[in-house]
Amino acid sequence: MAATGGTEVAEREIALRVNGVGRTIPAGWTLADLLASLELDARTVVIERNETILRDRSSFASLELAADDSIEIVHFVGGG
């Protein structure tokens, strides 16, 4: 929390679900911010937001997440 004029102000956060698990993130985060926090490369995942597959990876940096969003992330892992 930040102090402003002697009053504590809580940082604004939103709640959403990522792969079925509740998570709180700072308001204003984009999908790219979320992926970075999870240490995931946008080139190796498929994202579904509120039951819609997001096909345009170039939009991840500008797609602001909203309260109550449901995000599903499928991460591809190479193997041999």
URZIBEL-V430290 format. One line per field, one symbol per residue. phi: phi as a letter, one per 40 degrees, with the letter a starting at -180 (. if undefined). psi: psi as a letter, one per 20 degrees, with the letter a starting at -180 (. if undefined). Layout:
phi: ???
psi: ???
This chain:
phi: .bcbfgbcbcccbbbabbfgbcabbccgccccccccccfbcdcbbbbbbfgbcccccccdcbcccbdgcbbbbbbcbcaa
psi: qqpokippppppqqpapolipqqprqqiqrhhgggghjlqphijqpppoljppohnhiihhinpqqpjqopppppppqr.
